Amino acid sequence: MFLHSTRNPEHRVTLSDAIAQGIAPDGGLYVPDELPRFSPNDFTGLTELPDIASKLIAPFAEGDPLSSVLDEVCRDAFNFPAPLVTLNDTPGPAFVLELFHGPTSAFKDFGARFLAASMERIRLRQTTARKLTILVATSGDTGGAVAAAFHRRPWVEVAVLYPTGLVSQRQAQQLSCWGDNIRTFSVHGTFDDCQRMVKEAFADPALAITHDLSSANSINIGRLLPQMVYYAHSSLTLWRATGQSANFIIPSGNLGNAMACIWARAMGLPIGEVTLATNANRTISDFLHDGEWRPRQSLPTLASAMDVGNPSNMERLRATFSFDELLKQITAVSISDEQIKARIQHDVQSLKQIWCPHTATAAEVYWNLPAAQQSKHWILVATAHPAKFNDIVEPLIGQEVSVPPALAALLTLPRQETEIEPQLSGLRSQLQGVS
Ligand SMILES: *Cc1c(COP(=O)(O)O)cnc(C)c1O
């Protein structure tokens, strides 16, 4: 299969090249020429994530060197579960899809691990002696997931840039606890500064001579494809048990996670409605309301990993669907910080569930569904473990959130990071080893 740029259907590459490049040379995002089609029965007998992953992703790798190693890549990437947990005391059948059982307790571990595993196979086929340098700007969760996924892989070095003081304490710990081939830069600036520095680094002639730069950005197709897998797995589980389609509510920012669900549905998985829960950043809900695409500055909210004013995956959606089709594909509901707080406080009592601020947006959307809708089978997507955001959650619920073992292990490691000013010159000299 070939993939092409959203900005030029003539620019076509196979999967390895799309993963290695991240973004197309014309600035577009890679999308498949055509989505493969499955029926639920094609997955009969497959119950484990790595097996479903191999089957689902295989058509995308057809004709590409990754094809012969895809099973290995999937076993490497999907080495932790995505359980579907039944919610009790809800008006209709409702479930939580827990995507936070990976090394850094957020769903981004799935994409980052698949990207690392496939980049490794791509890199090992090449005869270059130079190490790859991956630059990541992060507002909190991506940097930790990428650091964990690439840690101690001998062919690569990673530089993580995050804004000093603008991530949670535990996120900062997860960004800076690695050492070895991971370098963490605490940037005296905002997330936008971090992103700009990464862009400038890619355009810098001096770094081009000394470094082989790559990115692990969330628009990389190598992060999207694996995210389809837990939608396939959970919807098949529900379909096998009840014969019903699964309707999903997905906490969304850049739309990578929701995009994967929409593709999985278009590929024939038993998925019904896809509802996006956003925070106060209303770019998507406003667009679905009046058809005008108005990207804007992001607003800071309690669900900070979703503070996106210009969701980049919208380019993929709008390349795939007309506006009228899009209205049939998705709905979006914007949730305020006040609603997030009240929902966390309420559901710890009524459901015995502790939500992270992002997952709370999905729960709030669920409780606001009309009664007729609530009788359907809903899956609330839990994108992060609440212990990662204990500084927000614990004061609201008046109790401690127990820490999952993977996170607890990271919390004991010493922090290793370098503070830099928000200018390319500082980053460049750090990367080149001159001070
Ligand atoms: C990144 C992130 C989101 C938003 O996901 P998108 O793919 O950008 O829409 C939601 N919740 C958490 C916890 C995240 O880390």
The ligand as an SDF file (V2000), in Angstrom:
LIG
                    3D

 15 15  0  0  0  0  0  0  0  0999 V2000
   -2.4460   13.6880   24.4110 C   0  0  0  0  0  0  0  0  0  0  0  0
   -3.5440   13.4650   25.3630 C   0  0  0  0  0  0  0  0  0  0  0  0
   -4.8890   13.6700   25.0080 C   0  0  0  0  0  0  0  0  0  0  0  0
   -5.2830   14.2030   23.6410 C   0  0  0  0  0  0  0  0  0  0  0  0
   -5.0620   13.2550   22.6180 O   0  0  0  0  0  0  0  0  0  0  0  0
   -5.0560   13.7240   21.1010 P   0  0  0  0  0  0  0  0  0  0  0  0
   -4.6360   12.5290   20.3200 O   0  0  0  0  0  0  0  0  0  0  0  0
   -4.0460   14.8370   21.0050 O   0  0  0  0  0  0  0  0  0  0  0  0
   -6.4260   14.1840   20.7520 O   0  0  0  0  0  0  0  0  0  0  0  0
   -5.8660   13.3870   25.9340 C   0  0  0  0  0  0  0  0  0  0  0  0
   -5.5550   12.9400   27.1650 N   0  0  0  0  0  0  0  0  0  0  0  0
   -4.2760   12.7320   27.5540 C   0  0  0  0  0  0  0  0  0  0  0  0
   -4.0070   12.2600   28.9290 C   0  0  0  0  0  0  0  0  0  0  0  0
   -3.2180   12.9810   26.6680 C   0  0  0  0  0  0  0  0  0  0  0  0
   -1.9450   12.7820   27.0640 O   0  0  0  0  0  0  0  0  0  0  0  0
  1  2  1  0
  2  3  1  0
  2 14  2  0
  3  4  1  0
  3 10  2  0
  4  5  1  0
  5  6  1  0
  6  7  2  0
  6  8  1  0
  6  9  1  0
 10 11  1  0
 11 12  2  0
 12 13  1  0
 12 14  1  0
 14 15  1  0
M  END
$$$$
